[in-house]
Amino acid sequence: MATLPSATVAQPAAQTITAYKAQYPVSLDGIVQPGEWNDTPMISISTAGMDAAFKQNGTGLLFLLEWNSSSIFCYDQYCFGGVEFGNLNNTGAMGTGTTPAIMLLLSQSFKGGYDEFISTTDATPSPVEASGHATQSTCGFTVSNGRYTVECYRPFRLTKATSSDPFHSLAAGSPIEIGFAVGEFSQPGLHEATDMSTYLLSLSNKTYSPPPVTSVSTSSSQSVTTTTHTSAPATPFSLYASVRQYGPYLPLAAIVIAAIHFVRRRGWTGKSPW
């Protein structure tokens, strides 16, 4: 029996998230001020139910994360959301990989609201402090009406960071993998996360130019009927042509006109029109 060749399924290319050069400063208070993030696009991460934005100010990465509470993955003070930064050899879901990655998780259950973790394969991540390293990020974190808002800054010049921290590559201009997750600490393993091969984070020295907005003006609907009249061009009068056509009949026409005139004069003689 012949063996059919196995089909190779092409993996979709990773989507690159560009951190443009910042034009406006950011207050790391977890409150989006008007204009703070207008210099970079907002990205919807549908898998994790999160919106995110990234930009860089030359010394570090600024990023905004927002997500909503839900009855499944984020329903109490143990709800968390965050990102994972990894090198380009991680292909599994956020939290798994062949080399250590850095997870920044944010939750009301944390002292201070956030912490960084070292993620190795699918094992439970451990705080960077447990390995003698220091959290590099600085964040502001608020919750309002079930909406979580996080504003963070992570420097390119790392201090007491693990040597496997992917920001070493990012600062040198190489893209790194980035993952997103929202979940529940009270239910281990209950979370929604992207694959680490889905998104790449890359720096740009260019400023962001929003795409132009096309405005279409609509008016009330009216039925308009347009009628086009086509007129035949007028034929110019030609005296010469008329004489040629009607010349032979002119003497007879003169006799008829004279007779009519004579009859009319006889008819009106001796009569008053009054």
C-alpha positions in Angstrom: 0.0 0.0 0.0 1.4 3.3 -1.0 2.1 5.9 1.7 0.7 9.3 0.9 3.1 12.2 1.5 2.3 14.3 4.6 1.0 17.8 4.0 3.1 20.7 5.3 1.0 23.4 6.8 2.5 26.8 6.4 2.6 28.9 9.6 1.3 32.4 9.3 4.0 35.1 9.4 4.4 36.9 12.7 2.8 40.4 12.9 5.3 43.1 13.7 4.3 45.7 16.3 6.3 48.8 15.8 7.4 51.0 18.7 7.6 54.5 17.0 9.7 57.4 18.3 7.7 59.1 21.1 6.5 62.6 20.4 4.6 63.1 23.7 5.6 62.3 27.3 3.7 59.9 29.4 2.9 60.1 33.1 3.1 56.5 34.5 0.0 56.8 36.5 -2.3 54.3 34.8 -4.5 57.2 33.6 -4.6 57.9 29.9 -4.3 61.7 29.5 -5.5 63.4 26.3 -2.8 63.1 23.6 -0.4 60.9 25.6 -0.7 58.0 23.2 -1.7 59.8 20.0 1.9 59.3 18.6 1.5 55.5 18.2 -1.2 53.2 16.9 -3.5 51.2 19.3 -3.4 47.5 18.6 -6.2 45.1 19.4 -5.1 41.7 20.8 -8.3 39.7 20.3 -6.9 36.4 21.7 -6.2 38.0 25.1 -9.0 40.6 25.0 -6.4 43.4 25.4 -5.6 46.7 23.7 -2.0 47.8 23.6 0.3 50.5 22.3 4.1 50.8 22.2 6.6 53.6 21.6 10.2 54.4 22.5 11.8 57.6 23.7 15.4 56.7 23.0 16.2 55.4 26.5 13.5 52.8 26.9 10.2 51.3 25.9 6.8 52.9 26.8 3.7 50.8 26.6 0.0 50.9 27.4 -2.1 47.9 28.2 -5.9 47.9 28.7 -8.4 45.1 29.3 -11.8 44.5 30.8 -12.9 42.3 33.6 -14.9 39.2 32.7 -16.8 36.5 34.4 -14.4 33.8 33.1 -10.8 35.0 33.0 -10.8 38.2 35.1 -13.4 38.4 37.8 -11.8 39.3 41.2 -8.7 41.0 42.7 -6.6 38.0 41.5 -7.2 39.0 37.9 -3.9 39.6 36.0 -2.8 40.9 32.7 0.6 41.3 31.2 3.2 40.8 28.5 6.0 38.4 27.9 9.3 39.3 26.1 11.2 36.5 24.5 13.9 35.7 22.1 13.1 34.5 18.6 13.2 30.7 19.4 10.0 30.6 21.5 7.1 29.2 19.6 4.6 28.0 22.2 2.0 29.9 24.1 2.9 32.7 26.5 4.6 31.0 29.4 6.3 28.3 27.4 9.5 28.3 25.3 12.9 26.8 24.8 14.8 29.6 26.5 13.9 31.8 29.5 11.6 34.8 28.8 10.6 37.8 30.9 7.0 38.2 32.0 5.6 41.4 33.3 2.4 40.7 35.1 0.0 43.2 36.7 -2.6 42.5 39.4 -4.3 44.1 42.3 -3.2 41.1 44.3 0.5 42.2 44.0 2.1 44.6 46.4 2.7 47.6 44.2 0.4 46.2 41.5 3.1 44.5 39.3 6.1 42.3 39.2 8.5 40.6 36.7 9.0 36.9 36.4 11.3 34.5 34.6 9.4 32.0 32.5 11.0 28.7 31.7 9.1 26.2 29.5 5.7 25.5 30.9 6.8 25.6 34.6 5.3 28.2 37.0 7.3 31.4 36.5 9.3 32.7 39.4 9.9 36.3 40.4 13.1 37.7 39.1 14.1 38.6 42.7 14.1 34.9 43.6 17.1 34.5 41.2 18.9 37.6 42.5 17.8 39.9 39.7 15.7 43.1 39.7 12.5 44.1 38.1 13.3 46.6 35.3 9.9 48.0 34.6 8.2 50.9 36.2 4.4 51.0 35.9 1.2 52.8 36.9 -1.9 50.7 37.3 -5.6 51.6 37.8 -8.9 49.9 37.7 -12.1 51.8 36.9 -15.5 50.4 36.2 -14.0 47.0 35.4 -11.4 48.5 33.0 -7.8 47.8 33.7 -5.3 50.4 32.5 -1.5 50.0 32.8 1.2 52.4 31.7 4.8 51.2 31.8 8.4 52.1 31.0 11.2 49.6 30.6 14.7 50.9 30.1 17.1 49.6 27.4 20.0 49.9 29.8 19.3 47.1 32.2 20.5 46.9 35.8 20.9 43.6 37.6 18.9 41.9 34.9 19.3 38.3 33.8 21.6 37.7 30.8 18.7 36.0 29.0 16.6 39.2 29.1 15.6 39.8 25.5 15.8 43.6 25.9 19.5 43.2 25.3 18.6 42.3 21.7 15.8 44.9 21.5 18.1 47.7 22.5 20.6 46.6 19.8 17.8 47.0 17.1 16.8 43.4 16.7 13.1 42.4 17.0 12.0 40.2 19.9 8.9 38.1 20.4 6.1 39.5 22.5 3.1 37.7 24.0 -0.1 38.9 25.8 -2.2 37.3 28.4 -5.2 37.9 30.7 -6.1 35.4 33.4 -7.0 34.5 37.0 -4.4 33.7 39.7 -7.2 32.2 41.8 -7.6 29.5 39.1 -4.1 28.4 37.9 -4.0 27.8 34.2 -7.2 29.8 33.6 -6.1 32.4 31.2 -6.1 33.5 27.6 -2.7 34.0 26.0 -1.2 34.5 22.5 1.5 32.3 21.0 4.9 33.7 21.2 5.4 33.3 17.5 2.4 35.5 16.7 3.8 38.9 17.4 7.2 40.6 17.1 8.2 43.9 18.7 10.5 46.2 16.8 11.9 49.7 17.5 11.7 52.5 15.0 13.4 55.9 14.9 10.6 57.2 12.8 7.6 59.1 14.2 4.1 57.8 13.6 1.9 59.3 11.0 -1.8 58.4 11.5 -3.5 57.3 8.3 -5.7 60.0 6.7 -9.3 60.0 7.5 -11.7 60.1 4.6 -14.8 61.9 5.3 -17.9 61.1 3.3 -20.8 63.6 3.4 -24.2 62.2 2.8 -27.4 64.1 2.3 -31.1 63.1 2.5 -32.0 60.7 -0.2 -34.0 62.2 -3.1 -35.1 60.7 -6.4 -34.0 63.0 -9.2 -35.0 62.3 -12.7 -33.0 64.0 -15.4 -34.4 64.3 -18.9 -32.2 65.0 -21.8 -33.6 66.6 -24.8 -31.8 66.1 -28.1 -32.5 68.7 -30.8 -31.6 68.2 -34.5 -29.3 70.9 -35.7 -31.1 73.7 -37.6 -30.7 73.7 -41.3 -29.5 77.1 -42.5 -31.9 78.9 -45.0 -30.6 79.1 -48.5 -32.2 81.6 -50.9 -30.5 80.0 -53.9 -31.7 76.5 -53.1 -35.3 77.8 -52.5 -35.3 79.5 -55.9 -34.2 76.4 -57.6 -36.8 74.3 -55.8 -39.8 76.6 -56.0 -38.9 78.9 -59.0 -41.1 77.2 -61.6 -44.2 77.8 -59.5 -43.6 81.5 -58.8 -45.7 83.0 -61.8 -48.7 80.8 -60.9 -48.4 81.9 -57.3 -48.4 85.6 -58.3 -51.7 85.1 -60.4 -53.4 83.4 -57.4 -52.4 86.1 -55.0 -53.6 88.9 -57.4 -57.0 87.2 -57.8 -57.5 86.8 -54.1 -56.7 90.5 -53.5 -59.2 91.5 -56.2 -62.0 89.4 -54.6 -61.3 90.8 -51.1 -61.4 94.4 -52.3 -64.8 93.7 -54.1 -66.1 92.0 -51.0 -65.5 94.9 -48.6 -66.6 97.7 -51.0 -69.6 99.7 -49.6 -69.6 97.9 -46.3 -68.5 99.2 -42.9 -66.8 97.0 -40.4 -68.7 98.7 -37.6 
